[in-house]
Amino acid sequence: MDDEREEWRKGVDRTILATLASITAAMVPVGAASHDITQVIANTTDGGKRLRSILLVASHHAHGGQNPRAAIALGAALELFHTGALLHDDILDDSDTRRGRPSAHRNFETRHRDRGWEGDPRAFGEAGAILAGDVALMSANRALHSATSSLDVTPRDRVVSLFHDTVDLVIAGQYLDMRVATQPIDSLDDQETDIRQTMRAKTAAYTGEAPLALGAASAGMGDALIESAKGAGVPLGLAFQLRDDILGLCGDPTVTGKPCGGDIREGKRTLLMWHAWTRANAGQRSVLRHALGVRKASEADIAAVLDVVREVGALEAVEQEIEESARLAQERIASLNLVEPYGSMLQKIAADATDRDR
């Protein structure tokens, strides 16, 4: 099974490269400048775990699908959408790094500064990354078209509709994430619903729900079975996000590729921070207030936040929810009456997604 998963991953990578080659060809009239954009997209796409695409291809096979090329191309489309979202997300979060390398807008900014161009390097960097993100999102549509060209009309319509619905929901979830983070920290007490809606829309929608549903749809399943697949993907995506929140606070930067405490400095309102805030006493809340959303918070400030998170049991509470969500996802996947050995493979991939260190 591991060999087959590796072949799927390689197939997704080849499709991404072929899609980027099409973009490069379309940009020929611009000349060498177009390579600035395509190189940034390639760098951002490179190094991903391909979790979403592997889940999608496994779901396709598990639902009896017989068109692996379409499933792999569809997986590439989802990965390219993920790339576009990351390029824009890093600007919104003012992130310096992505997967251990400078984020795209910092890359463009450095290019501007090193070459002595006129104007504001920071503004140029953000504009360049926005445009690269736009191209990545359009490249996802290229791959989507390639994926669906060999499908019959009904599954094709279902796949396209699901993909577009996912994109809309994720973008709205990103806006909600921003909106929640702008509220005064004292409003954290009342933000549980917004935080859970953000996780559901921004992450679960295209990390668990869409891969399982798109796999089922591309295999020719009907609406009822697609809805069941979506139902299994939601708790999987939530467990994935909760694990990501923990890693964002106390993960090893050399493994995660992200600075420790980055979510704290960005002021992310996560369920982990909600648990910490609502359980904290006045002194502990002062520690949280001193660092949450403070860009220049020191390593000592971040360490103090982590101490509070542990002291009040917030870390334990989130770990328990990860376990419960992962178990629910496994139960729902098991109930889908999937084709073996792909049903078992799908469960193994889902387990790996929530039991991880990066």
N, C-alpha and C positions, 0 to 999 in steps of 0.2 A: 504493500500500500504506500510506503514511503517513496518508493521509486515512481509510482504513478503520480503522487502529489508533486514530486519534483518535475516530472514531465509537464504537468499542468502549469506549474510556475514558470518554467522555461517558455512554454507556449504563450503565456500572458506577456512575458517580457519581450518576446519576438513581435507580438502584435503591437505592443506599445512602441517599440522601435520603428516598426513599419508605419505606424500612424504619425510618428514624429517626422519620418522621412517625407510623408505626404505634405505635412505642414511646411517643411523646409522647401520642398519643390514649389509650393504655392507662393512662398515669400521671395523667390528668386529675384523679382524686379527690385526689391529693396536693397539687394546686395549683401555685403558682409555684415551689416548691422543686424540683420535678421538672426544671425547666429547667437547674438547676445541673448535673445529671447528663447530660442530653442535649447540652448545650452543650459539655461536656468531651469527650464521645464525638465530636461533630462536629468539634471542633478537632483532636483526635488523628487522626481519619480524614483530614482535609483535608491536602493537600500531599504525599500519598504518590505514589510513582512508578507505582503500579498494575501493577508488574511481574508479580506472581503472576496477577492476573486477565487481563491481556493474553496471557500465556503460555497460560492455560487456554483462552481463546476461540480463539486461534490454533491450539491443539492440536485443539480441537473441529472447526474447519473443515478442518484438515489431515488429519484422520481421516475426512473425508467427512460430517461432521455437518450437519444441515439445520435445527437448532433454535437459532439465535443468541440468542433471548430467554432460553432456558433456560441457555445457556452464560454469558451476561452476568450473570444472576441468581446463578449458581453462583460466578462470579468475585467478585461483591459479597459473597457469603457468606464466601469466603476472605479478602477484605480486612477484613471486620468481625471475623473471628476474629483476624486480625493486629492489629487495633486493640485488642481485648481483651487479647491477649498483651502488647502494648506497655504498656498501662496498668498491668498487674501487674508486668511486667518492670522498669519504671522505679522502682517501689516497692522491689522486691528489690535493685536496684542502687543505690538512693538517688540516682538521677539528677536533676539540677536542670533539665535542658532536654531537649526533644524537638523536632527539626526547627526549631531556632533559637528556640523559645518555651519558657516555663516548663512543666515537666512537669505532669501532671494533679494529682498529690498536692501539688506546690508551689502550684498554682492554688487548690486547696481550702484549703490552709494559709493563703495570703494573704487569701483571702476571710474566713476565721475571724478572723484577726488584725485586718484593717482594720475589721471591723464590731464589734469589741470583744466577741465572744461569750466565754462562760465555758469553762473547760477548756483542754486542751493543744492549741494550733493544729496542731502536727506530727501528733499522733495523729488529730486530726480529718481532716487532709489525707490521711493514708494510708488511713483508713477510707473516706473519700469516693471515693478513686480505686479502691479494691478493689470497691466497689459499682458504680461506673461500668464497671469491667472486667467484672464479672459481667453487667451489662445488655448490654454489647457482645457478649459471648459468646452470650447468648441471642438477640440480634439476628441473629447469624450463623445460628442455627437457623431463625429466621424466613425469612431469605433462602434458606436451603437448602430449606425446604419449598416456597417459591415456585418455586425452580428446578426441583424434581423433580416438581411437580404435573402437568406436561405430558409427562413421560417415560413410556414403557411400563414395565411392572412390573420386568422383568429389569434394564434399565439403571438404573432408579430405585434398586433394591436395591443394585446395585453402587456407584452414586454415594454413597448414604448411608453404606454400609459403609466406603468409602474415606475419606470425610470424617471420620467418627468415629474411624477408626483413626489418621488423621493428627493429630487433636486430642490423642488419648491419647499418641501418641509425642512430640509437641512438649512437652507438659506434663512428661512423664518426662525429656525432654532438658533442660528448664529446671532440674529438680531435680538432675540429674547435674551440670550446670554449677555450681550452688551448692555441691554436695558436693565437687567437685574443688577449688573455690576456697578451701575451708576447710582444706585440707591444708597442712602447713608448706611453705614455699617450697623447702626442700631436697629435697622429694619430687618436684619437677618432673622430675627425671631419669627417673622411672618413670611419668609421666602421659601419655605419648603416646597410648596406647590409649584412655584415658578422654577425652582431648581430641578425638580423632577420632570417638569415639562421640557426644560432645556435638554436634559439627558436623553429623553425620549425622542425629541425632534432632531437635535444636532448630531447625536452619535448613534443611538440605537437604530434609527431609521435606515442608515446606510451601512452600518457595521454588522448588524444581525438580521434585521427584518428584510431589507432589500435583497441581500445575497440569497437567502433561502427562498424568498418569493420569486425572484427572477429566475432562479434555477428551476423551480417548479413550473413557472410559466413557459420558459423556453423548452421544457420537456413536454409541453402540450397539456398540462393539467388545467382543469376547470377552475372557476372562481372559488368554489368551496375549499378545494385542496390548497389553492394559493393562499387563501385567508388563514388556513391552518398553519401553513409554513410561516406566514408573517407572525402568527401568534407565538410560534416557537422562537422566532428571531428577536422579538422585543426583549424578553428577559436576558437573552444572550448579550444583546447590545448594551443593556443597562449594566450587567455584570462587568463587561469590558470597560465601560466608562468609569465605574467605581474603582476598578483596579488601576486605571490610568490616573485617577485622582490621587490615589495613595502613592503611586510611583512619582507623580508630580511633586509631592511633598517630601518624600524620603527615599526615592529611588537613587541608585548609583548613577551619576551623570555619565560615567564612562560606558555604562550599559544602555541607559535610556537615550543618550544623545541630547538630553535637555538639562539645563542647570537645576540643581536642587533648590526647591523653593520658588521656582519661576511662577507657579500658579498663585502663590501668596503675594508676590510683588505685583503681579498683574491684577490682583483684587478679584480673582475668580471666586464666584459664589458656588461652591461645591457642597454636596451632601456631607462630606467630611467636615467642612468648616461650619455647616449648619449645626451638626451634632456638637461640635466643639463649643460653638457660641452659646447654644441653648443650655448646655450643661455647665458652663463655666461660672465661677463666682466673679465678683467685681474685680478682684486683682487679676484673675486669669483673663477676663475680658479686656483689661487694659493691655496685657501682653499681645493679644490678638489685634487690638485696635492699632497698636504701635507698628505693626508690620503689614497687615492686610491692605493691599493697594498702594503700598509705599515702594516706589521703584528703587530707592536707594537703601532699602532695608538691609542690614548687615547679616553676615552669616550667623552671628550671635542672635540676632532678632529671629531669624528663621529657626534656629535651634530651640529657642525659647517657645516658639509656636508649636513645634513638634512635641516639646515636653508637655505643653498644655493638652494637645490632642491626645496624647497617651494617658495623661493623668485623669482626664474626665471620661475616658472610655470611648472616645469618638472613633478611634482606629478599630477597636474591637467591634463596635456597632456596624461599621461599614464592612468589615471582613465578614460579619455574620450575614449582612444583606447580600454580599457577593455570593456567599455559599448558597443562600436561599434562591437567588435569581438563577445561578448556574444550575442548581438542581431542578428548578422549574423548567428551564430550557431543555435539559436532558430528558425530562419526563415528556415534554411536548414533542420533541424530536422522535422519541421512541414510539409515540402514539401515531406517527404519520404513516405507518405501514410501508416502509421504504424497502427498496431493493438492496439485497446484500451482495457483496460486502460493503456497499457504499453507505448504507445506513449507519453501520458501525464506524465507518471512516468519518462520517459527518459528526457523530457524537465525539469522536476523538479530537477532531479539529476544534469543535466548540469548547471542549474541556481545556485544550491548550490555550485558547484565547483568553481565558479568565485566570488560569494558573500560570502566570508568566512574570518575568522580571524586567520586561521592557515593552 
